[in-house]
């Protein structure tokens, strides 16, 4: 049986700015349920998923009590944004990517637009990577021209990620595309992400439509929502 306590605890933490994002822009949908339904058919993935849930639940249930009233140290995680484009509007500027990361940080800090009077600072922040896997200087943004910018998530997810993937145990990989469609439910999927049970696997990471990245605080709510799954 799946342990829903952790899911709902974290969902409630993220709900204020996720709801705000959806209320202040045109509605968007998340494809994570679709990919998780498929992943759960893999017994090895499901076992790892349940074990990771239990470890996190045990931490929050038992380890955090002595920390009450103490200020936690913030954790900053490196991100690489892979823009997969076909020379269209999806080939967004570096400035929009930077804006999206800034708004992601505001969301996880429960600040500015995302502070709806509830929620809390997660003490998790994100920065664009400064070094590549082979230790070269980088902006943390890559660009690849490919027709997979029009993506069918059920059948083309790994092919998209194989275009450009940095070591998933060292970076959070985010792929931006023009459009995400589902073979079962059609287009209009704003983004999706795998849960921690996929950490280090080829599918590990976040995929989202480029139009939402840094376009507005509400648009960047897509990234905040998917990072919550991640």
Z-matrix of the N, CA and C atoms (Angstrom, degrees):
N
C 1 1.473
C 2 1.520 1 109.69
N 3 1.330 2 117.22 1 135.07
C 4 1.455 3 121.36 2 -179.22
C 5 1.522 4 110.13 3 -71.83
N 6 1.341 5 114.80 4 140.80
C 7 1.459 6 120.88 5 177.43
C 8 1.523 7 108.26 6 -87.56
N 9 1.336 8 118.52 7 107.75
C 10 1.451 9 121.99 8 -175.80
C 11 1.524 10 112.79 9 -88.34
N 12 1.337 11 118.16 10 -9.83
C 13 1.463 12 119.72 11 -175.30
C 14 1.511 13 111.67 12 -59.29
N 15 1.351 14 117.07 13 -45.93
C 16 1.452 15 120.57 14 -179.07
C 17 1.514 16 110.99 15 -65.18
N 18 1.333 17 116.13 16 -43.58
C 19 1.470 18 119.72 17 179.49
C 20 1.514 19 110.92 18 -55.66
N 21 1.319 20 116.13 19 -49.79
C 22 1.466 21 118.89 20 -175.24
C 23 1.515 22 111.39 21 -70.68
N 24 1.337 23 117.73 22 -34.44
C 25 1.463 24 119.30 23 177.86
C 26 1.518 25 110.27 24 -60.87
N 27 1.352 26 116.39 25 -46.79
C 28 1.454 27 119.27 26 -177.68
C 29 1.521 28 110.92 27 -73.42
N 30 1.336 29 116.72 28 -35.37
C 31 1.464 30 119.72 29 177.87
C 32 1.520 31 110.29 30 -61.04
N 33 1.326 32 116.89 31 -42.34
C 34 1.460 33 119.80 32 -179.87
C 35 1.524 34 111.04 33 -65.66
N 36 1.331 35 115.99 34 -32.27
C 37 1.453 36 119.85 35 177.39
C 38 1.524 37 110.69 36 -65.54
N 39 1.332 38 116.65 37 -39.59
C 40 1.459 39 121.70 38 -175.28
C 41 1.519 40 113.35 39 -88.32
N 42 1.331 41 118.03 40 -17.78
C 43 1.465 42 121.49 41 -172.08
C 44 1.518 43 114.46 42 -53.14
N 45 1.366 44 121.20 43 -43.50
C 46 1.461 45 118.86 44 -175.10
C 47 1.514 46 113.90 45 -54.40
N 48 1.356 47 118.51 46 -49.01
C 49 1.452 48 116.77 47 -176.33
C 50 1.515 49 112.14 48 -83.98
N 51 1.349 50 118.86 49 -22.88
C 52 1.459 51 119.69 50 174.09
C 53 1.522 52 109.18 51 -66.72
N 54 1.318 53 117.30 52 -47.70
C 55 1.460 54 120.67 53 179.55
C 56 1.517 55 110.58 54 -63.09
N 57 1.328 56 116.64 55 -41.11
C 58 1.455 57 120.28 56 -179.79
C 59 1.516 58 110.64 57 -62.53
N 60 1.339 59 116.26 58 -41.49
C 61 1.454 60 119.92 59 179.74
C 62 1.512 61 110.60 60 -61.47
N 63 1.322 62 117.61 61 -42.59
C 64 1.445 63 120.42 62 -177.06
C 65 1.532 64 111.64 63 -74.44
N 66 1.304 65 117.99 64 -27.60
C 67 1.456 66 120.28 65 -179.49
C 68 1.519 67 112.80 66 -79.65
N 69 1.334 68 118.18 67 -23.35
C 70 1.453 69 120.69 68 -174.03
C 71 1.527 70 113.10 69 -104.14
N 72 1.338 71 118.29 70 -0.07
C 73 1.452 72 121.35 71 174.17
C 74 1.515 73 107.08 72 -133.99
N 75 1.357 74 115.79 73 175.98
C 76 1.452 75 116.98 74 174.82
C 77 1.517 76 108.89 75 -62.52
N 78 1.314 77 116.48 76 149.18
C 79 1.459 78 120.10 77 -173.46
C 80 1.521 79 110.85 78 -66.14
N 81 1.307 80 116.54 79 149.39
C 82 1.452 81 121.79 80 177.68
C 83 1.515 82 109.16 81 -137.58
N 84 1.319 83 115.84 82 160.37
C 85 1.455 84 119.75 83 -177.25
C 86 1.521 85 110.54 84 -120.90
N 87 1.314 86 115.84 85 152.37
C 88 1.464 87 123.99 86 -179.62
C 89 1.524 88 108.95 87 -105.13
N 90 1.328 89 116.36 88 135.38
C 91 1.459 90 120.58 89 -178.78
C 92 1.512 91 114.45 90 -96.23
N 93 1.337 92 117.32 91 9.65
C 94 1.463 93 119.26 92 -174.56
C 95 1.529 94 113.17 93 -63.88
N 96 1.337 95 116.97 94 -37.17
C 97 1.469 96 118.75 95 178.56
C 98 1.523 97 111.31 96 -60.39
N 99 1.331 98 116.94 97 -36.03
C 100 1.458 99 120.62 98 -179.84
C 101 1.520 100 111.68 99 -63.98
N 102 1.334 101 116.01 100 -47.71
C 103 1.464 102 118.29 101 -177.23
C 104 1.529 103 111.79 102 -73.56
N 105 1.341 104 117.59 103 -31.39
C 106 1.461 105 118.88 104 179.35
C 107 1.525 106 111.29 105 -71.12
N 108 1.331 107 116.55 106 -33.67
C 109 1.457 108 118.76 107 175.63
C 110 1.509 109 111.85 108 -60.45
N 111 1.327 110 115.79 109 -37.83
C 112 1.466 111 120.17 110 177.41
C 113 1.527 112 111.25 111 -73.25
N 114 1.334 113 116.76 112 -40.73
C 115 1.464 114 120.12 113 -178.81
C 116 1.521 115 111.86 114 -63.56
N 117 1.325 116 116.74 115 -35.24
C 118 1.460 117 120.51 116 -177.48
C 119 1.526 118 112.83 117 -68.32
N 120 1.307 119 117.47 118 -11.76
C 121 1.457 120 120.63 119 175.11
C 122 1.526 121 111.71 120 -76.58
N 123 1.330 122 116.43 121 -11.28
C 124 1.464 123 122.30 122 177.22
C 125 1.530 124 108.32 123 -92.49
N 126 1.347 125 119.28 124 110.84
C 127 1.470 126 120.91 125 -175.88
C 128 1.526 127 113.18 126 -58.33
N 129 1.342 128 117.42 127 -36.54
C 130 1.470 129 119.96 128 -179.55
C 131 1.529 130 110.71 129 -66.30
N 132 1.350 131 116.50 130 -43.21
C 133 1.459 132 120.06 131 178.39
C 134 1.520 133 110.35 132 -64.01
N 135 1.328 134 116.60 133 -43.16
C 136 1.467 135 120.32 134 -177.59
C 137 1.525 136 110.74 135 -64.17
N 138 1.333 137 117.05 136 -38.97
C 139 1.466 138 120.57 137 177.97
C 140 1.525 139 110.18 138 -63.61
N 141 1.324 140 117.06 139 -45.25
C 142 1.461 141 120.88 140 179.67
C 143 1.516 142 110.59 141 -64.38
N 144 1.320 143 116.23 142 -38.52
C 145 1.464 144 121.49 143 179.40
C 146 1.531 145 110.76 144 -61.58
N 147 1.313 146 116.54 145 -47.35
C 148 1.468 147 120.19 146 -179.20
C 149 1.518 148 111.16 147 -65.78
N 150 1.327 149 117.24 148 -38.19
C 151 1.466 150 120.45 149 179.13
C 152 1.528 151 110.98 150 -66.04
N 153 1.337 152 117.19 151 -41.37
C 154 1.464 153 119.74 152 -179.66
C 155 1.521 154 111.02 153 -67.69
N 156 1.332 155 116.50 154 -38.76
C 157 1.463 156 120.08 155 176.13
C 158 1.523 157 111.23 156 -59.98
N 159 1.338 158 115.66 157 -43.30
C 160 1.458 159 119.41 158 -177.89
C 161 1.522 160 111.39 159 -65.33
N 162 1.349 161 116.76 160 -41.21
C 163 1.465 162 119.94 161 179.33
C 164 1.530 163 110.77 162 -62.23
N 165 1.336 164 116.35 163 -43.48
C 166 1.461 165 119.31 164 -178.71
C 167 1.523 166 110.46 165 -69.15
N 168 1.325 167 116.32 166 -40.67
C 169 1.462 168 119.81 167 178.05
C 170 1.530 169 110.35 168 -60.83
N 171 1.337 170 116.55 169 -43.64
C 172 1.465 171 120.19 170 179.81
C 173 1.527 172 110.70 171 -61.59
N 174 1.335 173 116.65 172 -38.33
C 175 1.460 174 119.66 173 179.76
C 176 1.516 175 110.66 174 -62.83
N 177 1.337 176 116.06 175 -49.89
C 178 1.458 177 119.12 176 -177.83
C 179 1.521 178 111.99 177 -68.65
N 180 1.330 179 117.58 178 -33.05
C 181 1.458 180 120.89 179 -176.32
C 182 1.524 181 112.19 180 -76.46
N 183 1.342 182 116.43 181 -32.95
C 184 1.467 183 118.66 182 -171.58
C 185 1.534 184 113.46 183 -121.31
N 186 1.323 185 117.49 184 -43.02
C 187 1.459 186 120.18 185 -172.13
C 188 1.523 187 112.40 186 -75.77
N 189 1.327 188 118.17 187 -27.78
C 190 1.461 189 118.95 188 -173.10
C 191 1.523 190 113.69 189 -80.90
N 192 1.325 191 117.75 190 -16.96
C 193 1.467 192 119.26 191 -175.72
C 194 1.531 193 113.19 192 -60.15
N 195 1.336 194 118.96 193 -42.46
C 196 1.473 195 117.92 194 178.48
C 197 1.522 196 112.97 195 -67.92
N 198 1.349 197 117.68 196 -12.99
C 199 1.454 198 120.69 197 -176.97
C 200 1.519 199 112.85 198 -91.05
N 201 1.326 200 116.38 199 0.30
C 202 1.466 201 119.84 200 -177.51
C 203 1.528 202 110.19 201 -56.73
N 204 1.319 203 116.60 202 130.50
C 205 1.453 204 121.48 203 178.26
C 206 1.512 205 114.68 204 84.87
N 207 1.338 206 117.37 205 -7.55
C 208 1.460 207 120.86 206 179.07
C 209 1.525 208 109.43 207 -97.73
N 210 1.304 209 116.28 208 144.51
C 211 1.456 210 120.87 209 179.53
C 212 1.523 211 109.53 210 -83.03
N 213 1.333 212 115.75 211 125.53
C 214 1.455 213 120.88 212 178.83
C 215 1.525 214 109.69 213 -81.59
N 216 1.324 215 116.18 214 150.33
C 217 1.453 216 121.40 215 174.89
C 218 1.525 217 109.08 216 -76.57
N 219 1.330 218 116.44 217 137.33
C 220 1.455 219 120.38 218 177.48
C 221 1.518 220 110.55 219 -70.63
N 222 1.319 221 115.93 220 145.25
C 223 1.450 222 123.13 221 176.83
C 224 1.522 223 107.91 222 -111.71
N 225 1.336 224 117.15 223 130.78
C 226 1.457 225 121.57 224 177.82
C 227 1.520 226 109.26 225 -112.76
N 228 1.325 227 116.70 226 125.73
C 229 1.460 228 122.79 227 -174.01
C 230 1.530 229 110.24 228 -111.20
N 231 1.347 230 118.13 229 135.93
C 232 1.467 231 120.81 230 -178.82
C 233 1.521 232 112.11 231 -80.24
N 234 1.327 233 114.46 232 138.29
C 235 1.457 234 122.68 233 -177.00
C 236 1.529 235 109.04 234 -122.09
N 237 1.334 236 116.99 235 141.69
C 238 1.454 237 121.37 236 168.60
C 239 1.525 238 107.78 237 -122.00
N 240 1.337 239 116.57 238 130.17
C 241 1.459 240 122.29 239 -178.86
C 242 1.527 241 108.49 240 -106.51
N 243 1.333 242 116.24 241 116.82
C 244 1.459 243 122.61 242 179.45
C 245 1.530 244 108.53 243 -99.86
N 246 1.309 245 117.75 244 109.97
C 247 1.468 246 121.80 245 178.08
C 248 1.526 247 108.07 246 -89.83
N 249 1.323 248 116.41 247 110.98
C 250 1.463 249 122.20 248 178.22
C 251 1.530 250 106.69 249 -102.73
N 252 1.314 251 116.31 250 115.93
C 253 1.470 252 120.11 251 -168.58
C 254 1.524 253 110.81 252 -137.90
N 255 1.320 254 115.00 253 168.11
C 256 1.463 255 121.90 254 172.47
C 257 1.528 256 108.82 255 -128.45
N 258 1.339 257 113.95 256 42.63
C 259 1.467 258 123.20 257 179.02
C 260 1.523 259 112.79 258 63.25
N 261 1.323 260 115.85 259 30.22
C 262 1.457 261 120.81 260 176.15
C 263 1.514 262 111.32 261 -106.56
N 264 1.331 263 115.43 262 -165.30
C 265 1.460 264 120.77 263 -179.11
C 266 1.523 265 112.23 264 -64.57
N 267 1.338 266 117.15 265 -18.30
C 268 1.464 267 120.33 266 178.28
C 269 1.529 268 112.35 267 -67.98
N 270 1.322 269 117.95 268 -15.41
C 271 1.468 270 121.63 269 177.05
C 272 1.528 271 107.97 270 -82.13
N 273 1.331 272 114.91 271 70.49
C 274 1.463 273 120.93 272 -171.67
C 275 1.524 274 111.33 273 -73.03
N 276 1.313 275 116.05 274 163.43
C 277 1.463 276 122.01 275 -176.69
C 278 1.524 277 111.71 276 -74.88
N 279 1.330 278 114.57 277 160.34
C 280 1.462 279 119.84 278 173.35
C 281 1.526 280 110.45 279 -59.54
N 282 1.340 281 116.06 280 -35.20
C 283 1.466 282 119.89 281 -177.70
C 284 1.526 283 111.08 282 -61.68
N 285 1.334 284 117.59 283 -39.57
C 286 1.462 285 119.87 284 178.63
C 287 1.525 286 110.89 285 -67.76
N 288 1.328 287 117.03 286 -37.17
C 289 1.468 288 119.75 287 176.93
C 290 1.521 289 109.92 288 -62.85
N 291 1.323 290 116.78 289 -46.32
C 292 1.464 291 120.80 290 178.71
C 293 1.525 292 110.84 291 -60.60
N 294 1.317 293 116.80 292 -40.37
C 295 1.455 294 120.84 293 178.29
C 296 1.522 295 110.69 294 -63.12
N 297 1.338 296 116.19 295 -41.06
C 298 1.466 297 120.25 296 178.39
C 299 1.515 298 112.74 297 -62.37
N 300 1.323 299 117.16 298 -40.22
C 301 1.468 300 120.71 299 178.67
C 302 1.521 301 110.28 300 -67.66
N 303 1.339 302 116.71 301 -39.81
C 304 1.469 303 119.78 302 177.34
C 305 1.523 304 110.53 303 -61.29
N 306 1.334 305 116.80 304 -44.46
C 307 1.463 306 120.20 305 -179.68
C 308 1.524 307 111.41 306 -69.16
N 309 1.323 308 117.55 307 -33.52
C 310 1.467 309 120.70 308 173.85
C 311 1.527 310 109.77 309 -59.95
N 312 1.326 311 116.49 310 -44.22
C 313 1.461 312 120.11 311 179.21
C 314 1.528 313 111.77 312 -64.96
N 315 1.320 314 116.83 313 -38.58
C 316 1.465 315 119.27 314 176.67
C 317 1.527 316 110.67 315 -63.70
N 318 1.318 317 116.16 316 -38.69
C 319 1.465 318 119.56 317 179.58
C 320 1.521 319 111.24 318 -63.94
N 321 1.326 320 117.19 319 -45.97
C 322 1.461 321 119.94 320 -178.53
C 323 1.525 322 112.29 321 -73.96
N 324 1.324 323 117.04 322 -16.75
C 325 1.465 324 120.98 323 174.11
C 326 1.519 325 111.83 324 -93.50
N 327 1.346 326 116.99 325 -1.59
C 328 1.469 327 121.84 326 -178.94
C 329 1.525 328 110.67 327 57.38
N 330 1.334 329 114.78 328 50.37
C 331 1.462 330 121.13 329 -175.48
C 332 1.522 331 111.01 330 -119.14
N 333 1.326 332 114.46 331 163.44
C 334 1.467 333 124.06 332 170.16
C 335 1.525 334 111.01 333 51.67
N 336 1.324 335 117.62 334 -127.81
C 337 1.465 336 122.99 335 -177.25
C 338 1.526 337 112.31 336 -53.60
N 339 1.322 338 116.51 337 -32.50
C 340 1.465 339 121.03 338 -171.74
C 341 1.525 340 113.46 339 -85.97
N 342 1.317 341 117.38 340 -9.04
C 343 1.465 342 120.71 341 178.46
C 344 1.524 343 108.54 342 -84.16
N 345 1.327 344 116.04 343 102.14
C 346 1.460 345 122.21 344 -179.03
C 347 1.534 346 112.14 345 -101.59
N 348 1.340 347 115.70 346 16.16
C 349 1.457 348 120.14 347 179.07
C 350 1.518 349 113.76 348 93.11
N 351 1.307 350 116.71 349 -6.15
C 352 1.463 351 121.92 350 174.38
C 353 1.513 352 107.57 351 -130.16
N 354 1.307 353 116.95 352 -173.01
C 355 1.463 354 118.95 353 179.86
C 356 1.511 355 111.54 354 83.10
N 357 1.338 356 115.51 355 -175.64
C 358 1.458 357 119.86 356 -176.29
C 359 1.517 358 109.76 357 -156.36
N 360 1.303 359 116.17 358 164.32
C 361 1.456 360 122.13 359 174.19
C 362 1.530 361 108.49 360 -75.00
N 363 1.319 362 117.01 361 120.37
C 364 1.474 363 120.01 362 -177.89
C 365 1.520 364 112.57 363 -75.37
N 366 1.334 365 117.42 364 -14.74
C 367 1.470 366 123.10 365 -174.55
C 368 1.531 367 111.37 366 63.91
N 369 1.329 368 115.95 367 25.58
C 370 1.462 369 122.17 368 174.01
C 371 1.519 370 107.44 369 -117.65
N 372 1.332 371 116.65 370 128.05
C 373 1.452 372 122.31 371 176.62
C 374 1.534 373 109.64 372 -129.22
N 375 1.334 374 115.41 373 168.14
C 376 1.459 375 121.03 374 -173.63
C 377 1.528 376 108.98 375 -135.34
N 378 1.324 377 115.71 376 146.67
C 379 1.466 378 120.56 377 176.06
C 380 1.517 379 108.58 378 -140.48
N 381 1.342 380 116.06 379 148.69
C 382 1.453 381 119.61 380 173.58
C 383 1.525 382 109.43 381 -66.75
N 384 1.307 383 115.64 382 138.85
C 385 1.467 384 121.02 383 -177.62
C 386 1.530 385 110.68 384 -58.91
N 387 1.305 386 116.52 385 144.77
C 388 1.467 387 122.08 386 178.26
C 389 1.518 388 112.46 387 -106.19
N 390 1.327 389 115.97 388 -12.84
C 391 1.469 390 121.21 389 178.91
C 392 1.523 391 109.76 390 -133.44
N 393 1.318 392 115.90 391 141.08
C 394 1.457 393 121.04 392 175.87
C 395 1.526 394 109.22 393 -77.50
N 396 1.335 395 117.50 394 171.73
C 397 1.476 396 118.61 395 177.07
C 398 1.524 397 113.72 396 -58.27
N 399 1.346 398 118.03 397 -26.56
C 400 1.470 399 119.54 398 176.91
C 401 1.528 400 112.00 399 -99.08
N 402 1.357 401 115.58 400 21.94
C 403 1.464 402 123.57 401 169.92
C 404 1.530 403 113.84 402 70.97
N 405 1.324 404 117.40 403 28.49
C 406 1.458 405 120.67 404 173.48
C 407 1.532 406 109.31 405 -94.48
N 408 1.328 407 115.68 406 152.25
C 409 1.457 408 119.77 407 177.10
C 410 1.525 409 110.19 408 -63.58
N 411 1.331 410 116.89 409 144.54
C 412 1.455 411 121.57 410 -177.67
C 413 1.522 412 110.37 411 -151.11
N 414 1.323 413 115.85 412 158.91
C 415 1.460 414 121.41 413 171.05
C 416 1.525 415 111.15 414 -85.24
N 417 1.341 416 116.98 415 -11.55
C 418 1.460 417 120.82 416 -174.46
C 419 1.520 418 112.54 417 81.29
N 420 1.346 419 116.74 418 12.59
C 421 1.465 420 122.33 419 178.77
C 422 1.521 421 108.16 420 -127.86
N 423 1.332 422 117.70 421 129.24
C 424 1.455 423 121.62 422 175.31
C 425 1.523 424 109.26 423 -118.91
N 426 1.330 425 116.27 424 157.43
C 427 1.462 426 121.73 425 179.40
C 428 1.523 427 109.56 426 -134.75
N 429 1.340 428 115.33 427 128.73
C 430 1.457 429 121.40 428 178.64
C 431 1.523 430 109.19 429 -136.46
N 432 1.329 431 115.92 430 129.36
C 433 1.460 432 119.84 431 176.55
C 434 1.524 433 108.70 432 -85.63
N 435 1.345 434 116.03 433 124.18
C 436 1.455 435 119.69 434 -177.92
C 437 1.523 436 109.32 435 -163.34
N 438 1.324 437 116.31 436 145.02
C 439 1.472 438 120.60 437 -179.26
C 440 1.525 439 112.45 438 -69.44
N 441 1.326 440 117.48 439 -14.14
C 442 1.466 441 120.23 440 178.96
C 443 1.529 442 112.05 441 -70.28
N 444 1.323 443 117.25 442 2.48
C 445 1.459 444 119.34 443 170.42
C 446 1.526 445 110.66 444 -63.12
N 447 1.350 446 117.24 445 -17.94
C 448 1.468 447 123.20 446 167.67
C 449 1.519 448 105.96 447 -100.76
N 450 1.324 449 117.63 448 98.56
C 451 1.461 450 122.64 449 -164.55
C 452 1.518 451 112.94 450 -108.85
N 453 1.344 452 115.79 451 134.99
C 454 1.459 453 121.88 452 166.87
C 455 1.523 454 106.50 453 -102.81
N 456 1.323 455 116.93 454 111.80
C 457 1.465 456 119.85 455 -165.98
C 458 1.524 457 113.48 456 -65.63
N 459 1.325 458 118.56 457 -34.31
C 460 1.470 459 119.38 458 -176.06
C 461 1.533 460 112.51 459 -68.96
N 462 1.334 461 117.01 460 -32.01
C 463 1.465 462 119.46 461 -172.12
C 464 1.526 463 114.34 462 -113.27
N 465 1.326 464 118.47 463 -14.11
C 466 1.466 465 119.52 464 -171.98
C 467 1.524 466 113.61 465 -123.01
N 468 1.316 467 117.21 466 8.28
C 469 1.467 468 121.06 467 -177.13
C 470 1.526 469 111.84 468 -58.17
N 471 1.325 470 118.02 469 -53.40
C 472 1.463 471 120.35 470 -176.67
C 473 1.518 472 111.72 471 -69.10
N 474 1.338 473 117.48 472 -35.24
C 475 1.463 474 119.57 473 177.44
C 476 1.525 475 110.58 474 -61.68
N 477 1.329 476 116.86 475 -40.15
C 478 1.463 477 120.44 476 175.87
C 479 1.524 478 110.52 477 -60.92
N 480 1.302 479 116.75 478 -48.43
C 481 1.465 480 120.64 479 -174.69
C 482 1.524 481 112.28 480 -70.58
N 483 1.350 482 116.39 481 -25.58
C 484 1.461 483 120.15 482 176.80
C 485 1.525 484 112.27 483 -70.48
N 486 1.335 485 118.05 484 -17.61
C 487 1.465 486 120.81 485 178.62
C 488 1.523 487 109.85 486 -61.40
N 489 1.323 488 116.07 487 -43.13
C 490 1.463 489 120.44 488 -178.77
C 491 1.518 490 108.26 489 -161.17
N 492 1.286 491 116.11 490 110.04
C 493 1.469 492 121.74 491 -179.51
C 494 1.525 493 108.72 492 -135.83
N 495 1.323 494 116.29 493 126.71
C 496 1.460 495 120.25 494 173.17
C 497 1.524 496 108.43 495 -96.82
N 498 1.316 497 116.35 496 154.28
C 499 1.464 498 122.51 497 -174.34
C 500 1.521 499 111.32 498 -43.27
N 501 1.353 500 117.95 499 109.95
C 502 1.471 501 119.64 500 -171.98
C 503 1.523 502 114.74 501 -68.84
N 504 1.326 503 117.76 502 -14.21
C 505 1.467 504 118.53 503 174.46
C 506 1.528 505 111.83 504 -83.62
N 507 1.348 506 116.94 505 -8.99
C 508 1.462 507 121.25 506 -179.72
C 509 1.519 508 113.55 507 -112.08
N 510 1.331 509 116.53 508 -21.44
C 511 1.463 510 121.08 509 -176.91
C 512 1.524 511 109.56 510 -137.40
N 513 1.342 512 115.23 511 152.17
C 514 1.463 513 120.16 512 166.55
C 515 1.523 514 106.77 513 -89.46
N 516 1.326 515 117.01 514 112.84
C 517 1.455 516 122.13 515 179.75
C 518 1.524 517 109.67 516 -85.77
N 519 1.340 518 116.03 517 127.77
C 520 1.459 519 122.38 518 175.45
C 521 1.522 520 107.94 519 -123.41
N 522 1.329 521 116.97 520 121.95
C 523 1.460 522 121.66 521 178.12
C 524 1.523 523 109.05 522 -104.83
N 525 1.339 524 116.77 523 129.31
C 526 1.452 525 122.92 524 176.71
C 527 1.522 526 109.45 525 -106.86
N 528 1.320 527 116.29 526 131.90
C 529 1.461 528 121.64 527 -179.49
C 530 1.532 529 109.30 528 -133.21
N 531 1.336 530 115.75 529 171.07
C 532 1.463 531 120.02 530 179.19
C 533 1.516 532 111.56 531 -72.33
N 534 1.352 533 116.80 532 -47.70
C 535 1.455 534 120.43 533 -174.77
C 536 1.520 535 110.49 534 -149.54
N 537 1.336 536 115.69 535 140.30
C 538 1.463 537 122.65 536 175.77
C 539 1.516 538 107.96 537 -115.04
N 540 1.328 539 115.30 538 125.16
C 541 1.456 540 120.93 539 178.16
C 542 1.525 541 109.14 540 -121.68
N 543 1.323 542 115.01 541 155.87
C 544 1.458 543 122.17 542 175.08
C 545 1.515 544 108.58 543 -114.78
N 546 1.335 545 116.11 544 135.31
C 547 1.455 546 119.95 545 178.53
C 548 1.516 547 111.39 546 -61.95
N 549 1.333 548 116.75 547 -27.78
C 550 1.457 549 120.84 548 -176.79
C 551 1.509 550 115.01 549 -93.40
N 552 1.346 551 116.87 550 -32.98
C 553 1.465 552 119.14 551 -173.00
C 554 1.519 553 114.19 552 -123.49
N 555 1.317 554 118.06 553 6.18
C 556 1.452 555 120.74 554 175.76
C 557 1.518 556 113.92 555 87.06
N 558 1.329 557 114.93 556 -167.15
C 559 1.468 558 120.94 557 -176.23
C 560 1.531 559 109.91 558 -89.35
N 561 1.314 560 115.07 559 -175.89
C 562 1.461 561 119.20 560 -178.61
C 563 1.513 562 113.72 561 93.99
N 564 1.338 563 117.63 562 11.64
C 565 1.469 564 120.97 563 175.76
C 566 1.528 565 107.69 564 -82.46
N 567 1.303 566 117.19 565 115.88
C 568 1.462 567 120.70 566 -175.87
C 569 1.526 568 112.44 567 -74.74
N 570 1.330 569 117.08 568 -31.56
C 571 1.451 570 120.17 569 -178.60
C 572 1.508 571 111.63 570 -178.02
N 573 1.337 572 115.57 571 170.61
C 574 1.461 573 120.98 572 174.95
C 575 1.526 574 108.61 573 -159.91
N 576 1.316 575 115.71 574 160.61
C 577 1.463 576 121.31 575 -179.59
C 578 1.517 577 109.35 576 -152.91
N 579 1.313 578 115.22 577 151.37
C 580 1.461 579 121.07 578 175.93
C 581 1.524 580 110.34 579 -89.80
N 582 1.331 581 115.26 580 152.96
C 583 1.461 582 122.04 581 179.78
C 584 1.532 583 110.59 582 -78.70
N 585 1.345 584 118.60 583 171.64
C 586 1.465 585 121.52 584 -175.83
C 587 1.529 586 114.85 585 -58.17
N 588 1.320 587 118.74 586 -20.27
C 589 1.465 588 119.69 587 177.82
C 590 1.525 589 111.92 588 -62.57
N 591 1.317 590 117.46 589 -18.84
C 592 1.468 591 121.49 590 178.80
C 593 1.522 592 112.73 591 -92.51
N 594 1.324 593 117.54 592 1.59
C 595 1.464 594 120.24 593 -175.42
C 596 1.524 595 110.81 594 -56.89
N 597 1.323 596 115.86 595 125.58
C 598 1.450 597 121.74 596 179.56
C 599 1.511 598 114.33 597 89.44
N 600 1.320 599 117.55 598 -11.61
C 601 1.463 600 121.74 599 179.06
C 602 1.531 601 110.09 600 -82.74
N 603 1.340 602 117.87 601 165.24
C 604 1.474 603 119.93 602 -179.86
C 605 1.523 604 113.57 603 -58.88
N 606 1.337 605 118.20 604 -30.89
C 607 1.470 606 120.46 605 -177.51
C 608 1.523 607 113.09 606 -82.27
N 609 1.316 608 118.56 607 -7.76
C 610 1.455 609 123.46 608 -173.26
C 611 1.529 610 111.16 609 -57.06
N 612 1.334 611 116.90 610 128.59
C 613 1.454 612 120.46 611 174.88
C 614 1.514 613 113.44 612 137.76
N 615 1.324 614 115.06 613 -168.89
C 616 1.464 615 124.18 614 -174.14
C 617 1.521 616 109.19 615 -125.18
N 618 1.328 617 116.18 616 137.64
C 619 1.466 618 121.70 617 173.49
C 620 1.528 619 107.14 618 -123.28
N 621 1.335 620 116.95 619 135.32
C 622 1.459 621 119.52 620 177.84
C 623 1.522 622 110.51 621 -151.58
N 624 1.316 623 115.22 622 159.26
C 625 1.450 624 119.84 623 177.13
C 626 1.525 625 109.76 624 -73.56
N 627 1.333 626 115.46 625 135.59
C 628 1.462 627 121.21 626 -172.95
C 629 1.517 628 112.62 627 -62.28
N 630 1.333 629 117.27 628 -28.46
C 631 1.471 630 119.39 629 -175.42
C 632 1.523 631 113.10 630 -61.10
N 633 1.323 632 117.78 631 -21.55
C 634 1.466 633 120.74 632 -177.85
C 635 1.530 634 112.70 633 -88.58
N 636 1.322 635 118.05 634 -16.54
C 637 1.455 636 121.43 635 -172.34
C 638 1.528 637 110.77 636 -74.26
N 639 1.320 638 117.36 637 107.26
C 640 1.448 639 121.91 638 175.14
C 641 1.506 640 114.86 639 72.41
N 642 1.340 641 117.25 640 7.11
C 643 1.463 642 120.20 641 -176.77
C 644 1.516 643 112.25 642 -71.18
N 645 1.325 644 116.89 643 -31.77
C 646 1.458 645 124.00 644 179.84
C 647 1.516 646 106.76 645 -171.10
N 648 1.324 647 118.63 646 164.06
C 649 1.471 648 118.57 647 175.50
C 650 1.521 649 112.35 648 -58.20
N 651 1.323 650 117.18 649 -37.00
C 652 1.455 651 119.81 650 177.48
C 653 1.508 652 111.91 651 -67.43
N 654 1.340 653 117.51 652 -42.31
C 655 1.454 654 121.09 653 177.88
C 656 1.516 655 112.37 654 -62.48
N 657 1.326 656 116.50 655 -41.85
C 658 1.463 657 120.39 656 178.24
C 659 1.518 658 111.91 657 -68.71
N 660 1.345 659 116.94 658 -12.42
C 661 1.462 660 119.72 659 173.15
C 662 1.515 661 112.28 660 -59.81
N 663 1.351 662 117.15 661 -25.03
C 664 1.470 663 119.74 662 175.10
C 665 1.526 664 109.91 663 -61.51
N 666 1.334 665 116.55 664 -47.32
C 667 1.458 666 120.24 665 179.76
C 668 1.522 667 111.04 666 -63.99
N 669 1.337 668 117.04 667 -42.35
C 670 1.467 669 119.77 668 178.77
C 671 1.531 670 110.56 669 -61.03
N 672 1.332 671 116.46 670 -41.95
C 673 1.469 672 121.33 671 179.39
C 674 1.531 673 110.35 672 -62.23
N 675 1.337 674 116.62 673 -48.45
C 676 1.466 675 119.71 674 -178.03
C 677 1.531 676 111.21 675 -68.12
N 678 1.328 677 117.18 676 -34.33
C 679 1.467 678 119.28 677 177.37
C 680 1.524 679 109.38 678 -65.72
N 681 1.331 680 117.29 679 -31.34
C 682 1.459 681 119.83 680 175.04
C 683 1.515 682 111.36 681 -60.97
N 684 1.358 683 117.48 682 -43.66
C 685 1.463 684 120.17 683 174.37
C 686 1.520 685 110.66 684 -60.31
N 687 1.334 686 115.07 685 -46.53
C 688 1.470 687 120.77 686 -176.94
C 689 1.515 688 111.02 687 -59.03
